[in-house]
């Protein structure tokens, strides 16, 4: 298309469509758009200007094609470009841009490549800047990585060259407006009712709980669910890199980390916030994820009267969670012997709830494990509940069973003091069989 007023050919090529969109975007970008207007008013203002600009071209595109062109232009001007439709699809849980022509999504636990494309690396970077600039964040050659969040709460990580060798990359973990509760997790098969009853007692009794699991295993979702079990009367302080928790209690103080500004000043780390939270008279401290030296501050808080704390941790198993927590504690630059760190962990943490994403994309709690003290230099772990995989069906579905191990935790008296006298059946005891055995002994 050499001029917007030229007659149309009978067949409209993709290159012509791109030129039309580019013309309209440039025409609107030259004007001051929607200053001081609400989001909806701004959208209507741009749409009116877009109609005016389109009318001046003399084009008469088919209705469906014109609607698509308008949609693409609006996405480019007030959305996030080509990935905007993906962000609006409620079934998509993650969007991954590996480059202009490599855009992947996660849907129903499966990762697939889409036909979405950007014009160039520069186009991807423009979208990244649109995400981070309103938040006061920066991304450039001197600061080539950034964590941010979209207005709806979706978590964003972006990386550009020289760190990203093959071009700029965006990873968006979408925020779900539908807050999952315990009943939904039970219906999904992620957890059993007995497990929920047990965990509810543990949260109410103010046990210190770590949720471990791999990337995308559902740790934050489970943290949300467990946090919802905290009594309304408790004062809760939450600490996150990007605020994702959706707690419904009223007495909450939400804290979020802050990156350094352009002069390298003003950084507020998770560790800073954990230390500060101790002066805020919290009944509960919830850290979205422990990933550095703040692990030591968290353990010290747990060991000095701040019971009922909750956090998540990247790990492949409960045992691996202990090793990782030990490593993170040593990152605090406080010179502590390894055995002292392990003893702090054993004294501070009561329970590890391990979440996993299975081969078929389903997410399950695969272990609820008690930290039962020390044996020599080793932290003793006791599984209270365990997931046992039995088979994989022809269509790739993983089948298995979540069940108790038959072992009661050592902290059972603490649960009873808190008013929870759990039935033996929750831990796998067969009361009928026990009574039968007792009668035989008599």
N, C-alpha and C positions, 0 to 999 in steps of 0.2 A: 504494500500500500504506500505509494509515493506521496499521496496527498489525501487527507480525510474526505475531500469533496469529489474524488474521482468516482466514476460509476463502478458498481460492484460487478465482479465476474459471477458467473452462475455457480461456480464452486469456490467456497471460501477455504483457503488453506490455513493450516495451523500457524504458519509464520505471519499471515495477515491478521489473525486473531490476536497474536502477541503484540503486533504493531498497534492495533486498535487499543488494547489494554494499556500499552505503554503511553500512547498519546493521551488517553483519558487520565491516567495517573499523573502525568506531567502537568496537564492542564489544571487539575485540582490542587496539585502540590504547590503551584505558583501563587495560590490564593491563601489568605488567612482563613483557616477552617475552624469553626466552632469554638472560638476562644470564650471561656467562661460559661459554656453550656454543660448541661448534664450529659451523661453518656448517651441516653436515648435522643436527646435534642441534637447532640452533635451528629449522631448517625443520620437523623432526618435531614439535617442541614447539608451534610455531604451528599446524601441521596438526591436532594433537590439540585445541587450544583452538578452532580453527575448527569442527571437528566438534561440539564441545560447544555452541558458540554457535548453530550451525545447528539442532541438535536442539531447543534452547529455543524456536525460532521456530514450531515445529509445522508447518513447510512440508514438502511432499513433491514437490520438483521432479523432473522426468524426469532419469534418470541422466546423460545427456549434458549437459543444461543445468546440473545441479548441479556436474558436473566442471568445466565452463567457468567457472562462478561462483567455485568454489574456486581455480581457476587464476588468475583475474583478481585475486582478493583477495590471494593469495600474491605475485603480481607486484607488487601495490601496496605490500605490507608489507615484502618483503625483496628485491624486484627493482627494475626501473626502469619500473614502471607499464605503460602500453599498448605501449611499444616493446620490452618484454622478449622476446616471441616473435620479433621481428625480429633481436634480438641473438643469439638462439640458432640462427637459420637460417644454416648454414655457407655457403650459396650467396650470401648477401647480404654485400657488401663495404663498404657505406656506408649510414648512416641519417641522414636530414636532416629535422629538424622545423622547419618555417617558421612554425608557429603551432599552436593546438589542433586545427585541422581540416585542416592541410596537412602530411602526413607522406610523404616520398618515400624511396625506396631505390635503390641501385645494385646491379644483379644482372646478371652476365655482361656487364659493361661498359655496360649500358643503364640509364637513370634512369626510374623509373616512380612514379606516385602510388599510395599504398596507401589502404585504407579504414579505417586506424587513426586514432582521434580521442582527444583529451584532453577533460576536462570543461570546462576554462577555461584562461586564461593562468596563473592561480595554480597549477593542476595541473601545468603544464609547469615552472614555477619550483620546485615542490616536488621534482620529479624531478631538476632541476639541482642543488638543494641536497643531495639524497641522494648525488649523485655527488661533489660537491666538498668537503663538510664533513668526511668521514673523512680527506681528504688534507690538512686544515689550510688549504685554500683558502677564499676568500670571494667572494661575488658579491652585490652590492647596488647601490643607486643611485650610490654613490660609487665603486664598482669594478664596472662593469656587464659586463665581459668576463672570461673565465677559460679557461685551458687546463688540462686534467687528463687522467687516464687511468683506465680501469676496472681492476679487479683482474686481468683477463685480459690487460691490455696495450693494449686498444683506446684510440685517441686521441680525446679529446673537446674540442670548443670550444663554449662557450655564451655567448650574448649576451642581455641583458635590457634593457628600457627604462631610461633614456631613449635609449640608443644604438640599440636595436632599435625602430624607429619603429612597426612593426605588431605588436609583441608579442615574447615571448621566443623564442629560436631555439637549437636544439641540432644540432651536426654531429658524428657519430661515425664515424671511420675505424676499421673493425673490425680487430682483431688476428687474424691467421691462425695457428692452432696447427700447421698443416701448413707446415713450413719448405720453401720451394722451393729446389731446387738447379739446377745448370747443365743437367742432363739434362732437367728439366721445362721450363726456358726454351727449350731447343732444340726439344723436342716441341711446345711452343706456337707455335713459329715466331717467338719474340721475338728470337732471336739464332741465329747459325750456329755450327757446331762450330769453324770456322776462327777466328771472332771470339773464341770462348772460349779457344782455344789461345793466341791473341795476347794476350788480357787476362790470362790466367794467367801468362804470361811477364812482362808489365808489372808485375803485383802482386809477383811474386817478386823482380824486379829493383829493387823499391822506387821505382818512379816515382810522382810525385804526380798523383793522378787526381781530377777533378771530374766528378760525374754531374749533368747538367743535364736539365731537362724541365719540363713544365707540371704543374699540380695534378692529382693522380690518375693520373699517367703511369707510376707504378711505380718511382720513384727509390729509395725505401727498400728495396723488394724487391731491386733490382739491387745496391744498396749491401751488403745482406746477403750476396748471392751472391759479390760480389767480396771481401768481408771474409773469407768462408769459405776463400778461397785463400791467406790469410796463413799462413806457417809457424807451427807450434805453438810454436817456440822464441822467437818475438817477444813482447815485452811490449806489450800493446795498451791504450790509454786511450780510452774512448768518451765522447762528450759529446753529450747530447741534451736537448731541451726536455721530452719525454715518452719514456721508455725504450721503444724499439721493436725495436732490433737484437737478433737472436737468434744471437749468435756461439757457436760450439761450442768454441773454444780455451779452455785452462785459465788462461793467464796474462793475465787481463783485469781492468782497473779500470773500473767503470761509474760515470759521473758524470751527474747530472741537475740542471737549473736549479731554482731555488726562487723563488717569488713572495714579495713583501713580506707581512708579517703585518698584523694589524689596525691596528698603530701605524705602518705604513709602514717597518718595519725588517726586516732579515734577507734582503733580496733577493740572490740569487746569479744572475748572468747568464751566458750562454754565453761572453761575453768574459772574465769572471772565471775561468771554468773552463778556457778555452784557455790563459790565462796561467799558471794554477796547474799545468796538465798538463805544462808545460815543466820543472817542478821535480820531476817524478815519474819521470824516467829512462825515457820511453817510446821504444820502437822504432817504434811506429805511433801516430798520433793520428787518430781517426775522429770527425768532427763530423757529427751527424745531418743538420743543415741550417745553412748559413751564411745569415744574413738581416740582419746588422747590422755594426757596427764591428769585430766579432771577425774579419772578413775580413782586416783588416790584420795582426792577430796571427797568423792562420793562415798568411798569406803569409810573414811574417817567420820563422815556425817552419820552413816549407818551405825557406826560403833560408839557414837556419843549421844545417843538418845533420839535421833531422827529416824525412828522406825517407820515401816510402811512405805519406804521409798521404792520407786519403780523405774526401770530403765531398759533399754534394748542394747544388744551387742551383736556384732557380726561374728558368727562361729558356726562350725559344722556339726557340733554335738555338744552336750553338756560338759563333757570332759574338756573338749576344745575351748569351751567358753571360759573355763577356769584358767587355762594356759594363756588365753588372749587377755583376760582381765589382769593377769600377772604381768604380761608384757606391757600393757597400757599403763599400769601403775608405775612401772620402772621408767616410763617416758616422762614422768613428772619431774625428773632431774633431782629427785631426793634420793640420796644414796642409802637404800635399804637392802639388807640381805634377802635373797629369794625366799628363804624359809619364813622370814618375818612377814613378807608380803602374803604368802600362802595362809599364814595364820590369821592375818587381818581379813582375808577373803572368807575363810572358814567361819570366823566370828561374826562377820557383817552380813553375809548373804545367807538367807534361809532356803531359798528355792530357785531353781532354774526351770523355766518353761521353754522347751525347745520347739520351734516352729520350722517346718520344712515345706518346700515346694517339690512335689513328686514328679516323676517322669511324664505323667499325663497332664501336668499343669495344675493339678489340685493342690490345695494348701491344707496341711493338717498339723495339729499339735502331736508330735511324735514321741515326746517324753516330758514327764513332769518329775523332776529329780530333786531330792533333798540333799543339802550339804550337811552331812552327819558328823562333822568334826574332823579331827586329824588322826592319822595313823603314821607315826614317824614324821616324815616330811611330805606326806601325801594327803591331799584333801579327800576325804571319804565321800563318795557319791552313792546314793541309794535311789533307785527308780521306784516311784510310787505308782505311776502309770506309764505304759509303754505301747507304742504302735508296732504291730507285727504284720508285715506284708505277707500275703498268702499266695497271690498269683497276679498275672497280667493277662487281661482278656485279649481276644483277637483284635479288637478295635483299639488296643493300647491302653485301656483303663486299668489303673492299679487298684487291686482289691486287697483289703487287709482289715485288721480289727484293732480298735483302741480299747485297751482293757487294763484293769488294775493288776499289779504284780502280787497282791496279797500281803504287802508289807505296810504297816502303819508307820507314819513318820514319827520321829522322836519329839517333834514339837506338838504332838497331839494334845498334851495338857494345856498348852497356850491357847489352842483353839477352844477347848472346853471353858477356860477362864473367860474367853470372849463371848461365851454363850452358844458355842457350836459343838454339840455332841453328835458327831457324825456316825451314821449307822455303819456297822461292820460290813454290810453289803457293798458300800461304796469302795471299800478296799479289796473287794473280791471274796470276802468270807461267805461261805454257804451256811446260813444259820440252821437250816433243816438238817444238814449233814452233821454240824457240830452237836446239835441236840441229840441226834441219833447216836453219835459216838459216845456222848456223855451217859446216855441210858445204858449202853452196853457195858461201860466201865462199872456202873453201879451193880 
